[in-house]
Amino acid sequence: MPGLRLAREFYVAVVRPLLEEHVPRTPYAAALVGPGSEVVGFDTQRSVDHDWGPRLQVFLTGRDAAQAAAVTAMLASRLPSSFRGYPVAFPVTGEPAGTARHRVEVAGLGAWLTGRLGFDAQHEITLLDWLATPTQRLAEVTAGEVFHDGPGELTRVRAGLAWYPRDVWLYLLACQWQRIGQEEAFPGRCAEAGDDLGSVIVTARLARDLMRLCLLMHRRYPPYSKWLGTAFARIPGLADLGGSLGAAISAGDWATREQHLCRAYEKVASLHNELEFTPPLDIRVRGFYERPYQVVDAARFAAALRQAISDPLLRRLPATGAIDQFTDSTDALGRLGFLRACVGAAIGES
């Protein structure tokens, strides 16, 4: 059973009746959001081997948030031992071994958002908020399902986080093209220098950046590495592009590798033109100065997107982009305060 369906049925059959009985006058939202492959619909039978079972969040707002501990205790005493064949109390990664408890997380909405994102999205979302928040976390908060929202605040927050403001989006697209432009000549240069392994590695890096660019183009938050290919494969109409990228990575020689990369570049360049953010750009590949490498000259796309940004301050920002455009360290991406300090320094905020 998909985890999202399990959570929905658990809420309807078990959790909602208990809340109606014990806290009937307390408005709340119930949802399955946050971490977990089931939230974004990527769970499989393999997923049930850890951190998986009947679970959801119950969000309280305002003064009612003070009741979170009492509601948690009530549920601990009244929830059944199992649901649909799965234990209701189970351990999760990161907690002491043998710790099994129910996974109906009851929390104040503002505190939960701050813990997951680094800021409370019930208030104005700033440029720092957008750029310092990993796309994986934005995906987690905006995916999943809301089963009930009495106050309506969770629904409003999710709508506000659904996608970047236009100028921020353009800036991130520009920065992603910039990354590609900085390495697109390197598969050929590495191979020419006798480093075929290096050529393959750079090709794989370019494929990853092109995949993330396509997700951004299609208004989808790129997930972390485990699910990047899965998310990319679910974009309609890109099977040929995926084939080109796979062929480029698996090719046994530089010339074949470059041939497939060039097909991918031209496809992604045509997707850029379809967005109509900039005047149409020539999608054809061309030589890299006087050297025998074919590139799309991705810097052209980065420059055109920057010119399309309305906000002059945002247009002048360095090409570092959002946090996961310049770091993919798992340990770093888990430290939200550190991420905010890094991005704040990059964009000149104290």
Buried (B, 14 or more C-beta within 10 A) or exposed (E): EEBBEBBBBBBEEBBBEBBEEBBEEBBBBBBBBBBBBBBBBBBEEEBBEEBBBBBBBBBBBEEBBEBBEEBBEBBEEBBEEEBEEBBBBBBBEEEEEEEEBBBBBBBBBBBBBBEBBBBBBBEEBEBBBBBBBBBBBBBBBBBBBBBBBEBEBBEEBBEBBEBBEEBBBBBBBBBBBBBBBBBBBBBBBBBEEEBBEBBBBBBBBBBBBBBBBBBBBBEBBBBBEEBBBEBBEEBEEBEEBBEBBBBBBEBEEBEEBBBBBBBBBBBBBEBBBEBEBBEEBEBEBEEBEEEEBBBBBBBBBBBBBBEBBEBEEBBEBEBBBBBBBBBEEEEBBEEBEBBBEBBBEBBEBE
